[in-house]
């Protein structure tokens, strides 16, 4: 390519002479030997607009390898041009060069782009990450802190007296602030092209200054395998957890879980989980031991409201079989839930959820009639994440729960307002 630099009287003379020479050659059929040399007043140039437009045209028409060279020249010419670098990253992504694409998009992220551009950049980085984890070992982890106020920390009744007995403080609704922390770690290891080994562990604790009898620590670990193929994912895992309440063993849970999820078109995804668990309490309260079977059905739909979102619908069917003969703690469970997530901006997300669960118990409690409970809950939340605070997520939430029961002792409501901060690692 040559760029026309200037037009002078000398140029006009040379131009006319060259045109005359060309006309004479065409008449005689003679062509000069050797390579044509550009006039001295013209110079070879790289024109940003030409390279960029040619690269974008090749990229958008599906000629991805052909787009790489002109887009690289365009970025070399103007390293600060966001559009050119985005399209170069797209071209690397389309030809399968994940590392080169990641380098370009991470450079763009560091340039503090506008919100819409940042959203595109993060979507490509997420897609690159999903590609990469299929072929390499992946470590993940998180650490978090939380604090809040709970109007009924021990989920107890407001009643002061039950069956002519005055209830102890621990058996009555107690309000308390709380604070705590949580941590988790996971390993995903590729066994075969579509199979992965998954290991995970977690720990969390919460302290209630005004209700120390419900301070708790919980530990858990799981091991399983996952199979993925063309929109289908199947997983199976073994898990175990232990809960310490007020510094003493309260219960342990051992479980086997299997689940399937399937993509149904571009917007819908359906899944189901089946879980068998053995819940065992400390000896003093072993009457609460149960074997548990739960079936969950879940459907999710992506939304195009605001900046995008997701709607979740779920159903729960459960059966608890009491381990000890004569225990009234066996029950049948039926539940439903609804969840909504909306992206308000690249940094802010709003969440809302509601759930309903009905439980019918096997035997009478305290010599009274059959116990049937209905539990309602709703939650509103707001999440904040910023590219400048890498891997940090901040959340504020308010949750209300109410449990209605045929037996007054098990009737309660609860309002929990809290904030949390979590740092994710991988």
C-alpha positions, 0 to 999 in steps of 0.5 A: 500500500502507498499513501499519497503524501503531497501534490506539487508542480514537480509531481504533475510533471512526473505524473504526465511523463509517466502516463505518456511513457505508459501509453507508448509501451501499450502501443508498442507492446513492450514492458520494461524489465525489472521490478517497478519502483515507487516514485520518490515522493511516495512511501510505504505506510501502515494505515490503521483504518485499512488494517482494522477494517480489513481485519474486522471484515474477515473476522465477521465473515468467518475468516478468523485466521485471515483476521489475525495479521491485520488486527495485530498490525492495527493494535501495534499501530494504536495499542490504546485502541480498545476496539482493535484490541477487543477484536484481536482478542475475539480473533484469537478466541475463534481460532482456539488460541486461548492463551493469546486471547486471555492475554489481550482481554486481561490487558483490556481489563487493566485499561478500565474500560467502559461498563458495556465493554467490561461486560463483554471482556468478562464474558470472553474471559469466562468462556476462555476459563470454561474451555481451559478447565476441561483440560487442566487441573483446577484448584478453587477456594474462598475465604469470607467474613460475615456479620449481622443481626438475627431476631431469633438466633435459636429458632424458638417460640415466643411463648413463655409457658408450654403445658403449664411449664415455664420455658428456659431461656434457651427454649425461648426466642432470643435476639442476637447480633452475630459474626463469623467466617467461612472457608472452602477449597476444591480440586477438579482433576481431569481423568478422561476427556469427559470425566473429572474427579472432584474433591472439596472441603469447607468450614464455617463458624458463627458466634452469637454474643447474646445467645452463645448456646447456639454458637456453631462450627461446621466442617464438611468434605466431599469426593465425587466424579463428574461427566460432561458432554454436549449440554449434559452434566452428571455427577455423583458424590459422597459427603460427610459433615459435622456440626458442633453446637456451643463447643459440643458435638451435635450431629454428623451427616453422611450422604450420597448424592447424584444429579443430572443437568441438561441444557434445553435450548439457549435459555432453559436448563433443567436438573434433578438431584437425588440424595440419601443421607444418614443424620446422627445426633449426639447420644443425649438427643439420639431420638432425632436420628433419621435416614433421609431421602430427598428428590429435588427438581430444578429449572432455570431460564436466562432472562433478557431484562435490564442487563440479563438475569436468571429465573429459577424454579424448584420442587422438593420431595422428601422422606425422613425415616426415624431410626429409633422405634417410637420416635416422632421425628420421621416426616414427609416433606413437600416444598417449592421455591422461586429465585430471581437474579438480575444484573443491574450493572456490570458491578451490581446484582439483585437477588430475590427468593421465596420458598414454601415447605410443608412437613407432616410428622409420623407421631404425636409430640408431647402427647398432643395430636399429629404435628404438621408444619408449614414454613414460609421464607423470603429473601432479598439481596444485593451483590457488588463486585468490581474488576478493580477489587479482583475476586471479591464479592460483597453481599447484603441480604435480608431474610424472613422465615416463619414456621406455623405448626399445630404445636405451639412450641414449634411456632416461630418467626425469624428476621435475619439481616446481614452483610458478607465479604468473600474472596475467591481464589483459583 
